[in-house]
Amino acid sequence: MKKLIANQNDILDDSWHSEKIKNINKFLKEIGFEEKKILKGVCGNISYYNEDINMFIPNGIDIPKDSIVFLHYPCNYLDSIIIELLKSTKINRQNKIVTLVHQLNIFSYDFNLYNDIEFLNGSDYVLVHTNDMGRFLKKNGLTAETISINGFDYYVDGDLKEEKEREENDKYSIDYICDNRSDEDYLLNGFNRMRMKNYYVNYYSAERGVGGELAPITDIRYLGKIDYRKIYKEMCGDFGIIYPMCNMRLSDEKSLKLFTSVEETIYILNGMPVIVFSDSPNASFIKKEGIGIVVNSLDDIDEALGHLSNRRYNEMKRKVIRIRDKYSRGFYIKRAMENLESML
C-alpha cells in the first residue's frame, strides 16, 4: 500500500501544536511514509467580519487508490472538510484512514464532544494516547478501531545533551512548564501553600505565553519563556512535574487519564525523572520503569523527596536515559504504525 501523510493544509506555523505535528511526520517518513498535499482546490478571498482574508477552498481529494492516509487531529480549519471528502471516496479508493489524536477540542474550546467523535468516525483506525482514552471515546460513540501508542515521541535535531550524575545538594529542583497564565496561577496557588523543605520549583512559560508577573516567591522561580524547538536541551532541573490540567471541560471524567502529557516527554528528553500524580495515564509505566515518583497530591512531594537518597536518584536518572533514547528515535509511533501495517 502507498503510505501517505496528509498535508492537510499548508498552514503549519511555529506554534507548539504545529511543532508536534512536524515531529511525528519526521518519524513516519523514516518508515516509508511520504507527505502529500491531498486537497485539490484554490485560494479564495472571502469577507470575514468586514475584513478580506485569503482562505484555501477545497474542491476534491487527490490520493492514489489502496493507500494508508495518516491524519492529525485537530490540525486546522479544514479538518471537517477533509474527513468528509475522504469518507465519501473511501470505498471506491479502498484507502485506510489513520488518525492520531493530539487533543480533543472539547478540552480546549468546543463544548460539544459530538464534533470530535463525528470527525474521528471517518477514520478506520484512531491512534490514542492511552487505553483509558480509547475507552472514553468508545463510550461516547466512536466506532473506529483504537490503537494505544502509550508514549509521545519527539524528534531531536542534533545531539541530546550529555548527562551528569547529580551531586549532593540541600534541595531538589523541580521544573514545570506553564502553557498559559491560568497554568501559572494554578501552579503558584498550589505550591505557595506547600511546605517545601526538600525542594524548590523552577517554572517556564511557553514561547507564546506570558509569565513571571507573579514571581518571585521564595522557593518558586520564573526562568523565562522557552523555545519548544530547542526544549530538549534547555531545562536543567532534577525533576519535571506533570501537573493536572487546570481547565477541565468534562467534570464527570478524569481528563488527566486520557492524555499522555507531552511535557512528560520533554522532561525525559532533558534527562529528568518525572513526578506524576497517581491518576496520571502513565503513572504505572513510570513506576514500573523506575523513572520517577508517583504521588497522590502536592502534599506528598516533600516527604517523598526527603526520603530519596542521591544514590537512588542517580539510578532513576540512568533509567530515564534509556527511555529518552526511545522517545528521540520515534519508537512508539513507529511501533504503532508497523503493527497496524502488519494487520492490513
Summary of the structure (lengths in Angstrom):
residues: 344
radius of gyration: 21.4
end to end distance: 9.2
largest distance: 66.6
contacts: 1053
relative contact order: 0.13
helix: 37%
strand: 25%
